Amino acid sequence: MQAAPHTADKDLSTRRQRIVIVGGGFAGTTLLKQLICRLAQGYEVLMISEESYTTFNPMLPEVVGASIFPEQVVAPIRAMFSPSAHVRFIMGQVTSVNAQAKTLVCTSLHNDCEIAYEHLVLALGNRAMLNLIPGMAEHGLPLKTVGDAMHIRNIVLRRIARMELETDAQKLKSLGHFVVIGGGFSGAEVAGELIDCLRSVQHYYPRVNPADLSVTVLHDQDRMLLELPEYLGLAAAKSLRARGVNILLGANARAAEISDEHVKLTDGSVLLASTIITTIGTRPNALLAKLDLPLERGRLMAQSDFSVAGAPNLWTLGDCAHVINGFDGKPCPPTAQFAVRQAKALAFNLVARIKGEPTQAFSHKSLGSMAAIGHKKGVASVFGFCVTGLPAWLIWRAYYLIQMPTLGRKVRIYLEWTWGMFFPADITHLRFTRSEDRDMQ
């Protein structure tokens, strides 16, 4: 029998004029900031997130390529608002929701507590799926969190260091071959960052033959970056190939099995590689499956104003939500641009609902899409115009610099990016070894 949650915090268990936001990503934190500016006195905004920071996922490939340090792609949630009696943050995990009673149970650093709410917003995002390919869970390296990016970066540096000590030719080929599965935004960006990183740091490893270092992208479609116009997808592939990336496309480029030393393709061919980075597959947060509400491909079905049918005062947005865009009648893509726009629209609708006014259906015309595919290389579709090379790369960086939540964070990233334009990538291999662990070695 499961123990009842503690209710030591009477304010959390009884106060009703409360909006709870679950999830601290782009969507959740933007909504938090919007509500702070819009809500009338008497309302409290409570954010619950498993992490104490927001991760800027589009910048994770730059961590892999050592273009920036890991701490530059995260922003502390508590730094995004001024402490007050009406804004609160809890680092914890929501384990259950009673939509009819308007309560939820949260496991925090202190205990399990029951929290009452007037409105609940789910902005849970999604998680990496690790079982799409046999051997993927055991040998694949997903890229979904800053921890993933740091781990991949360490693995890459470790592989190169080991190559200096290896004498077996076949083992050298496997150690120096880095395979990226997936040719979407993440796949193209990490491949570009990785090839540039290998070229940048190889002079630190004089005993490694540059010819033994290679990057391959596997993408089971006819071209890369299907989300962008065909011209840009072809331009991205051309740029990557010009820098030495091997790109395999089509049904025969689909990975069928992953091991610790190779990737087997569906046509039976085998690629020797010790490092397999997987950028495909997402799965929903486990909480969604417990709600007994309609899902579409793992995403919570929402009405056009972000409310969830059959659940009073329950709303959803971002990557975990299936919302139809009124502009084109298509489901909103899981991108930062749409997450931010949805958050602004939902803030308006929440305030309207509280005031008894009608809500509005979401409609947004995409401003475009872009990808940074390495040092000073990018592709972008902005307001219908196709841009490639350095201009696209600068546009990409400018957009995400603007999205950073604090001036201090913007300045630090700007300085880091400027430094990286003139100096080689950092080769620090960060091992988080504690003193007692070191003594046991």
C-alpha positions in Angstrom: 0.0 0.0 0.0 1.4 3.4 -1.0 2.0 5.8 1.7 0.0 9.0 1.6 1.9 12.2 0.7 3.0 14.5 3.4 1.0 17.7 3.7 3.3 19.6 6.1 3.2 22.7 3.8 -0.4 23.7 4.5 -0.1 26.6 2.0 0.6 24.1 -0.9 -2.2 21.8 0.1 -5.0 24.4 0.6 -4.3 27.5 -1.5 -6.5 27.5 -4.6 -5.5 30.7 -6.5 -2.5 29.0 -7.9 -1.2 28.2 -11.4 1.2 25.3 -11.4 3.6 24.9 -14.4 5.2 21.4 -14.6 8.4 21.6 -16.7 11.2 24.1 -16.9 12.1 24.1 -20.6 11.6 26.8 -23.2 7.8 26.6 -23.0 7.5 26.5 -19.2 10.0 29.2 -18.4 8.6 31.6 -21.1 5.1 31.0 -19.7 6.4 31.7 -16.2 7.9 35.1 -17.2 4.7 36.0 -19.1 2.4 35.2 -16.2 4.5 37.2 -13.7 3.9 40.3 -15.9 0.2 39.6 -16.5 -1.4 38.1 -13.4 -3.4 40.1 -11.0 -2.5 40.2 -7.3 -3.7 37.3 -5.2 -2.5 34.6 -7.7 0.6 32.5 -7.2 2.7 30.9 -9.9 4.4 27.7 -8.9 6.9 26.0 -11.2 7.9 22.4 -10.7 10.9 21.0 -12.6 13.1 17.9 -12.2 16.1 20.1 -13.0 17.0 23.5 -11.5 17.9 24.9 -14.9 16.6 25.2 -18.5 18.7 23.5 -21.2 19.0 25.2 -24.6 18.9 21.9 -26.5 19.7 23.4 -30.0 23.1 24.3 -28.6 24.0 20.8 -27.3 26.0 20.0 -30.5 28.3 22.9 -29.7 29.0 21.3 -26.4 29.9 18.0 -28.2 32.2 19.9 -30.5 33.8 21.8 -27.6 32.7 25.1 -29.2 31.3 26.2 -25.8 31.5 24.9 -22.3 28.5 22.9 -20.9 27.5 25.5 -18.4 26.8 28.0 -21.2 23.8 26.0 -22.6 21.9 26.0 -19.3 20.2 28.8 -17.4 19.2 28.6 -13.7 15.4 28.9 -13.4 15.6 30.8 -10.2 17.6 33.5 -12.0 14.7 34.1 -14.4 12.4 35.8 -11.8 12.7 38.0 -8.7 11.9 36.1 -5.5 8.4 37.1 -4.2 5.5 35.7 -2.3 3.7 35.1 -5.6 6.4 33.2 -7.5 7.8 29.9 -6.3 10.0 27.1 -7.7 10.2 23.5 -6.5 12.8 21.1 -7.8 10.9 17.9 -7.9 9.0 15.4 -10.0 5.2 15.2 -10.4 4.2 11.6 -9.9 0.4 11.8 -10.2 -2.4 14.2 -11.1 -6.0 14.2 -10.0 -7.6 16.4 -12.6 -11.1 16.3 -11.2 -9.9 17.2 -7.6 -7.3 19.7 -9.1 -4.5 18.3 -7.0 -1.1 16.7 -7.8 1.5 14.8 -5.9 5.1 16.0 -6.2 8.2 14.2 -5.0 10.6 16.9 -4.0 14.0 17.2 -2.2 12.2 17.2 1.1 9.3 14.8 0.8 6.2 13.8 -1.2 3.6 16.6 -0.9 0.1 17.1 -2.3 -0.4 20.4 -4.1 -3.7 22.0 -4.9 -4.1 24.2 -8.0 -6.6 26.3 -9.8 -4.9 25.8 -13.2 -2.3 23.2 -14.1 0.0 23.6 -17.2 1.9 20.6 -18.4 5.1 21.6 -20.3 7.0 18.3 -19.8 8.9 18.2 -23.1 10.0 14.7 -24.2 12.8 12.2 -23.6 15.2 10.2 -25.7 14.0 6.8 -26.9 16.8 4.3 -26.5 15.3 1.1 -27.9 14.6 1.9 -31.6 17.5 -0.2 -32.8 18.8 -3.5 -31.3 21.9 -2.6 -29.2 21.0 1.1 -29.2 20.3 1.2 -25.4 23.6 -0.6 -24.6 26.0 1.0 -27.1 24.3 4.1 -28.5 25.0 7.6 -27.2 21.8 9.7 -27.2 22.0 13.5 -27.4 19.1 14.9 -25.4 20.5 16.5 -22.2 23.6 18.5 -21.3 24.8 15.4 -19.5 24.6 13.5 -22.8 26.6 16.2 -24.6 29.3 16.2 -21.9 29.5 12.4 -22.0 29.8 12.3 -25.8 32.5 15.0 -25.7 34.5 13.0 -23.1 34.1 9.8 -25.2 35.4 11.5 -28.3 38.5 12.9 -26.5 39.1 9.5 -24.9 38.9 7.7 -28.2 41.5 10.0 -29.7 43.8 9.7 -26.7 43.5 5.9 -26.9 44.4 5.9 -30.6 47.8 7.2 -29.7 48.4 4.0 -27.9 46.8 1.6 -30.3 48.8 -0.4 -32.8 46.1 -2.7 -34.3 45.0 -1.2 -37.7 41.4 -2.5 -37.5 41.0 -1.2 -33.9 42.4 2.2 -35.0 39.8 2.4 -37.7 37.0 1.6 -35.2 38.2 4.0 -32.6 38.6 6.9 -35.1 35.2 6.4 -36.8 32.3 8.4 -35.3 28.8 7.5 -36.6 25.8 9.8 -36.3 22.4 8.2 -36.7 19.9 10.7 -38.0 20.1 13.5 -40.5 17.7 16.0 -39.0 18.7 19.2 -37.2 20.5 17.4 -34.3 22.2 14.9 -36.6 23.5 17.5 -39.1 24.6 19.9 -36.3 26.5 17.3 -34.3 28.2 15.9 -37.4 29.4 19.4 -38.4 30.6 20.3 -34.9 32.3 16.9 -34.6 34.2 17.0 -37.8 35.4 20.6 -37.1 36.4 19.6 -33.6 38.5 16.6 -34.8 40.3 18.9 -37.3 40.8 21.5 -34.7 42.3 19.3 -32.0 44.3 16.8 -34.0 47.6 18.8 -33.6 47.4 18.0 -29.9 47.7 14.3 -30.8 50.7 14.1 -33.1 50.8 10.3 -33.0 47.3 10.1 -34.4 47.1 9.9 -38.2 44.4 12.4 -39.4 43.4 9.9 -42.1 42.2 7.6 -39.2 39.6 10.1 -38.0 36.3 10.2 -39.8 32.6 11.0 -39.3 29.7 9.3 -41.0 26.0 10.3 -41.0 23.3 7.6 -41.5 19.9 8.9 -42.7 17.2 6.7 -44.1 15.6 9.4 -46.2 16.5 10.8 -49.6 18.1 14.0 -48.2 19.1 15.6 -44.9 17.1 18.3 -43.1 13.6 17.5 -44.4 12.2 20.3 -42.3 14.0 22.8 -44.5 13.6 23.6 -48.2 15.3 21.1 -50.5 18.0 23.6 -51.5 19.1 24.1 -47.9 19.1 20.4 -47.2 21.4 19.8 -50.2 23.6 22.8 -49.3 24.0 21.4 -45.8 25.1 18.0 -47.1 27.4 19.6 -49.6 29.1 21.7 -46.8 29.5 18.6 -44.6 30.9 16.5 -47.4 33.4 19.2 -48.3 34.8 19.0 -44.8 35.1 15.2 -44.9 31.8 13.9 -43.5 30.6 10.7 -45.2 26.8 10.9 -45.7 24.8 7.8 -46.4 21.2 8.3 -47.5 18.2 6.1 -48.3 16.7 2.9 -47.1 20.0 1.1 -47.2 21.5 3.6 -44.8 19.2 2.5 -42.0 20.9 1.1 -38.9 19.8 -2.4 -38.2 22.0 -3.3 -35.2 24.6 -1.5 -33.0 27.4 -3.0 -31.1 30.4 -1.7 -29.2 32.6 -1.9 -32.4 30.3 -1.6 -35.4 27.0 -0.6 -36.9 25.2 -3.1 -39.1 23.0 -1.6 -41.9 19.8 -3.1 -43.3 21.6 -4.0 -46.6 23.9 -6.2 -44.5 27.0 -4.0 -44.7 29.0 -3.2 -41.6 30.6 0.0 -40.5 33.5 -0.3 -38.0 32.9 2.3 -35.4 33.3 2.4 -31.6 31.3 5.6 -31.1 27.6 5.7 -32.3 25.7 9.0 -31.6 21.9 8.6 -31.9 19.8 11.6 -32.6 16.6 9.8 -33.5 13.5 8.8 -31.5 11.7 10.5 -28.6 9.3 9.2 -26.0 6.8 11.0 -23.8 7.2 11.7 -20.1 5.8 8.8 -18.1 3.4 11.1 -16.3 1.3 11.5 -19.5 0.5 7.8 -19.6 -1.0 8.0 -16.1 -3.5 10.8 -16.9 -5.9 8.6 -18.9 -6.3 11.4 -21.4 -6.1 11.2 -25.2 -2.6 11.0 -26.7 -1.5 11.4 -30.3 1.9 9.8 -30.9 2.7 10.2 -27.3 1.7 13.8 -27.1 -1.2 15.1 -25.0 -4.1 16.1 -27.2 -5.0 19.8 -26.6 -7.7 22.1 -28.0 -6.8 25.1 -30.1 -6.4 27.3 -27.0 -4.1 24.7 -25.2 -6.8 23.5 -22.8 -7.3 19.7 -22.5 -10.8 18.4 -23.1 -12.3 16.5 -20.1 -9.9 17.9 -17.6 -11.0 21.1 -15.9 -8.4 23.9 -16.0 -5.7 21.6 -17.4 -3.5 23.0 -20.1 -0.6 21.8 -22.1 2.0 23.2 -24.5 5.5 22.6 -26.0 7.0 19.3 -27.1 4.6 17.2 -25.0 1.5 18.8 -26.5 -0.4 18.0 -29.7 -1.7 21.4 -30.7 -3.1 22.3 -34.2 -1.7 25.5 -35.6 -4.6 27.6 -36.8 -2.4 29.2 -39.5 -1.9 26.0 -41.6 -4.1 23.3 -39.9 -1.0 21.2 -39.0 0.3 20.0 -35.7 2.8 22.4 -34.2 6.4 21.2 -34.6 8.5 20.6 -31.4 10.8 23.6 -31.9 11.9 26.4 -29.6 10.3 28.9 -31.8 6.8 27.4 -31.4 7.4 26.7 -27.7 8.0 30.4 -27.1 5.0 31.5 -29.2 2.7 29.0 -27.5 3.8 30.2 -24.1 2.9 33.8 -24.9 -0.5 32.7 -26.3 -1.3 30.5 -23.4 -0.4 33.3 -20.9 -3.0 35.4 -22.6 -5.6 32.6 -22.5 -5.0 31.8 -18.9 -5.6 35.4 -17.9 -8.6 35.6 -20.1 -10.1 32.4 -18.5 -9.5 33.9 -15.0 -11.3 37.1 -16.0 -14.2 35.1 -17.6 -13.3 36.3 -21.1 -13.1 34.1 -24.2 -9.8 32.4 -25.1 -8.2 32.5 -28.5 -7.1 29.7 -30.8 -3.4 29.5 -31.5 -2.2 30.6 -34.9 1.4 31.3 -35.8 3.2 31.7 -39.1 6.7 30.2 -38.8 9.5 32.7 -39.1 11.7 30.0 -40.6 14.1 27.3 -39.5 17.9 27.1 -39.3 20.8 24.9 -38.4 24.4 25.5 -37.5 26.4 22.8 -39.1 29.8 23.6 -37.8 32.3 26.5 -37.3 31.0 29.5 -39.3 28.7 27.2 -41.3 25.0 27.2 -41.3 21.7 27.0 -43.3 18.6 29.0 -42.7 15.2 29.7 -44.1 14.1 33.1 -42.7 10.9 34.8 -43.8 11.0 32.7 -47.0 14.6 33.5 -47.9 17.3 30.8 -48.0 20.6 31.7 -46.5 23.7 29.6 -46.3 27.3 29.7 -44.9 28.5 32.4 -42.5 25.4 34.6 -42.7 23.1 31.7 -41.7 25.5 30.7 -38.9 25.4 34.3 -37.5 21.6 34.4 -37.7 21.4 31.1 -35.8 23.7 32.4 -33.1 22.0 35.8 -32.8 18.6 34.1 -32.4 19.7 31.9 -29.6 21.7 34.6 -27.9 18.5 36.7 -27.8 16.6 33.8 -26.2 19.0 33.5 -23.3 17.2 34.7 -20.2 19.7 37.0 -18.4 22.1 39.7 -19.5 25.0 37.9 -17.7 24.4 34.7 -19.6 24.2 36.5 -22.9 27.5 38.3 -22.3 29.3 35.1 -21.2 28.1 33.2 -24.3 29.0 36.1 -26.6 32.5 36.2 -25.2 32.9 32.4 -25.5 31.7 32.4 -29.1 34.0 35.3 -30.0 36.9 33.4 -28.4 36.1 30.3 -30.3 36.2 32.1 -33.6 39.9 32.6 -33.3 41.2 29.8 -31.1 41.0 26.0 -31.3 38.5 23.9 -29.4 39.1 23.1 -25.8 40.4 19.5 -25.2 39.7 19.4 -21.4 38.5 15.9 -20.5 36.2 16.5 -17.5 36.2 13.5 -15.2 33.9 14.1 -12.2 35.9 11.9 -9.9 35.5 12.4 -6.1 38.4 12.1 -3.7 37.2 8.8 -2.2 36.8 7.4 -5.8 40.4 8.4 -6.7 41.7 6.7 -3.5 40.1 3.4 -4.5 41.8 3.4 -8.0 
